[in-house]
Amino acid sequence: MNDNICQSCAMPIDSVEKLGTNKDGSTNEDYCKYCYELGEFKDKVTMDEYILMCSKYGFQAGMTEEEMKEYCKNIFPTLKRWKCTCDSECAKGYNPNCTCTNPECHCTIKK
């Protein structure tokens, strides 16, 4: 399993039963079942929206809502779903043909 945390929400994945599924029904080792099902993310939201959603579950991790929000703000940009894979020039918005899969990437905004 990929670092044993979901690459969308950072939830610890400690069993196969918590893994998400690919389009063909096979398990996906990058994402948990709460984020990813049959090859699609369940929540079609921005990273900021997802941080707010996840912060409400801080109590499950022994954190306050505000502590969880700060944790998410720090870790989400490092996770596969949210990490921008662009080079520095592309990340400044100079590449209209960017192939980054991060929905937060602004490279495809044409100037």
C-alpha positions in Angstrom: 0.0 0.0 0.0 1.2 3.5 -0.9 2.8 4.8 2.3 -0.1 3.2 4.1 -2.2 6.4 3.8 -4.8 7.4 1.3 -3.4 9.6 -1.3 -6.5 11.7 -1.3 -7.5 12.2 2.4 -4.4 10.9 4.2 -6.5 8.4 6.2 -4.3 5.5 7.4 -5.0 2.4 5.4 -4.3 -0.5 7.6 -6.3 -3.3 5.9 -7.2 -4.4 2.4 -10.9 -3.8 3.3 -10.2 0.0 3.4 -8.8 0.2 -0.1 -10.7 1.9 -2.9 -11.5 0.1 -6.2 -10.5 0.6 -9.8 -13.0 0.7 -12.7 -12.7 -3.1 -13.1 -13.4 -3.7 -9.4 -9.8 -4.5 -8.5 -8.4 -2.8 -5.4 -6.5 0.5 -5.8 -3.6 0.7 -3.4 -3.4 4.6 -3.6 -6.8 5.5 -2.3 -9.3 4.5 0.4 -12.8 3.3 -0.2 -14.2 6.5 1.2 -12.5 8.6 -1.5 -12.3 6.3 -4.5 -14.7 3.8 -6.0 -14.8 2.1 -9.4 -12.1 4.3 -10.7 -13.5 7.6 -9.7 -13.2 10.0 -6.8 -16.5 10.1 -4.9 -16.2 13.8 -4.1 -15.6 16.1 -7.1 -14.3 19.1 -5.1 -11.3 21.3 -4.9 -8.5 20.7 -2.4 -9.7 23.6 -0.2 -13.3 22.2 -0.2 -11.9 18.8 0.7 -9.9 20.2 3.6 -13.0 21.7 5.0 -14.9 18.4 4.6 -12.1 16.4 6.2 -11.5 18.8 9.1 -14.9 17.7 10.5 -13.4 14.3 11.2 -10.6 15.5 13.4 -12.1 13.9 16.4 -11.5 10.5 14.9 -7.8 11.3 14.8 -7.7 12.8 18.3 -7.6 16.4 17.0 -9.8 19.4 17.1 -11.4 20.6 13.9 -8.9 23.4 13.6 -6.0 21.1 14.2 -7.3 18.7 11.6 -7.7 21.6 9.1 -4.0 22.6 9.7 -2.9 19.0 9.3 -4.8 18.7 6.0 -3.4 22.0 4.7 0.1 20.7 5.3 -0.3 17.1 4.0 -2.8 17.3 1.2 -0.4 19.2 -1.3 2.0 16.2 -0.9 -0.6 13.6 -1.8 -0.9 12.0 -5.2 -4.4 13.4 -5.8 -3.5 17.0 -5.0 0.2 17.3 -5.8 1.1 19.4 -8.7 3.5 17.6 -10.9 4.4 20.6 -13.1 7.8 22.0 -13.5 8.3 25.5 -12.1 7.7 27.3 -15.4 4.6 25.4 -16.1 3.3 26.0 -12.6 3.5 29.8 -13.2 0.8 29.4 -15.9 3.0 29.3 -19.0 1.9 25.9 -20.3 -1.5 25.8 -21.9 -0.8 22.1 -22.7 -0.1 21.0 -19.2 -0.9 17.3 -18.5 -0.9 17.6 -14.7 -3.8 15.7 -13.2 -4.1 17.9 -10.1 -7.4 19.8 -10.3 -5.8 22.6 -8.4 -3.2 23.2 -11.1 -3.7 26.5 -12.9 -1.4 25.8 -15.8 -4.2 25.3 -18.3 -5.5 28.8 -17.8 -4.6 30.5 -20.9 -3.1 34.0 -20.5 
